[in-house]
Amino acid sequence: MRLGVRWTLHGDGRTPAPGAVVRPDERLSWPRTIGLGAQHVVAMFGASFVAPVLMGLDPNLAIMMSGVATVIFLLATKGRVPSYLGCSLSFVGVAAAIRATGGTSATVTGAVLVVGAVLFLAGLAVQRFGARIIHAAMPPIVTGAVVMLIGFNLAPVTAATYWPQDQWTALMVMLFTGLAVVCLRGFWSRVAIFLGLIFGYGVSWLLDRVFGKIHSVHGGPEAVDHWRLDLSGLAKADWVGLPSFHGPSFEWSAILVALPVVIALIAENAGHVKAVGEMTGADLDDKLGTAIAADGAASMLSTAVGGPPNTTYSENIGVMAATRVYSTAAYWAAAGFALLFGVCPKFGAVVAAIPGGVLGGITVILYGMIGLLGAQIWINAKVDLRNPLNLVPAAAGIIIGIGNVTLKFSENFQLSGIALGTIVVITGYHVLRALAPAHLKEQEPLLDSGTSSYEKDRA
């Protein structure tokens, strides 16, 4: 059985031809592939360390399990869907709500394990009945809007958490990274994000030496004096050590709080597969159910040992968009790095010390790329935004997602941000379609062109 672990060398293995892309079944030379794998790991380290910390879970375990999850995903999809699996930010609010009612880390991971199980079953259903059930629920207007709100929902993370810590470093890193992506050639342009992080590290160190401590927010709402680059935790960390494990605990109240996130995860995964398909020019509809089920299985395994859920990671879409390298070999390399880093607390201390201003400059570009891929889906599908049937639900859902609007049902249950925005887009579109006059429905079919082959096959 082919597992997608064989790749042909792209060209000379060094520099793709102008305008060419490195397909999932191709690779560059192994040194360059390994370098790209390292860039993928670094690109997601910021959020993948922040998310488990905010959830009250061990970040080193999160990194290690993200490597395991990526291996599961690549094997399940047989190397056709380039993706890195990391801790989803969609669960941060869920964890906070569960802990606010007295829940423990075991309660959080137990609730999320159930979410992973439901996601796994949803993937099996898509695999059994075909991608048309996803296309029926999420035609291009819906999928594009969900991808867009997922990307732009991350904007407050940059604006409120990273950028204010050191705005001038963030600005310099943003400009340097943008210039590197556009102006550098060959391999160096493909590791521009990693170069931006190294540049930011150097700038932060230099500013500390020249100007001393900076007075800004740092891990809290109040501005304090702090070093831009604080490596004090590095000396205390061991070179080798296992992360902390714990078993899950199941409570219905916590499970009910977490379950609505399934909707967002299915939409996010569908958007991810759609976005990767758009970038690579491949029809990945037949792998949609497998991808969703693999996310669910990986999340179940991770939470069973005390780690966070793992889903297709949006930051890495931005890296692929910037590098135009979609080789799954790079993701195998990334998984290997993650496994090694997960058992190296000292490396975790180095990554955790990445200055907030540096992450601010990097995430401005990455998060924006993610959001604009939603617009690309609309353009390629020729979605007519003059049609109010398309415009109204997309507009409402995107604003809710970006603004992190909250709908509170009780003290212990609420929907907000990506989850609420996704629900508004999906339900809004189909309710309005059911009530809309015929001339509006004729401007766009319910099922997009990606569904036609499934209908023919089952006719």
Secondary structure, DSSP 8 states (H G I E B T S, - for coil): ---S---EE-TTSS---TT--B-TTEE--HHHHHHHHHHHHHHHHHHHHHHHHHHT--HHHHHHHHHHHHHHHHHHTTT-S---EEE-GGGHHHHHHHHHTT--HHHHHHHHHHHHHHHHHHHHHHHHH-THHHHHHS-HHHHHHHHHHHHHHTHHIIIIIIGGG-HHHHHHHHHHHHHHHHH--HHHHHTHHHHHHHHHHHHHHHHHHHH--EEEE-SSSSEEEE-SS--HHHHHS-SS-----------HHHHHHHTTHHHHHHHHHHHHHHHHHHHHT---GGGHHHHHHHHHHHHHHHHHTT---EEE-HHHHHHHHHH-B--HHHHHHHHHHHHHHHT-HHHHHHHHTS-HHHHHHHHHHHHHHHHHHHHHHHHHTT--TTSHHHHHHHHHHHHHHHHT-EEE-SSS-EEEHHHHHHHHHHHHHHHHHHHS-HHHHTTS-SS-GGGHHHHHHT-
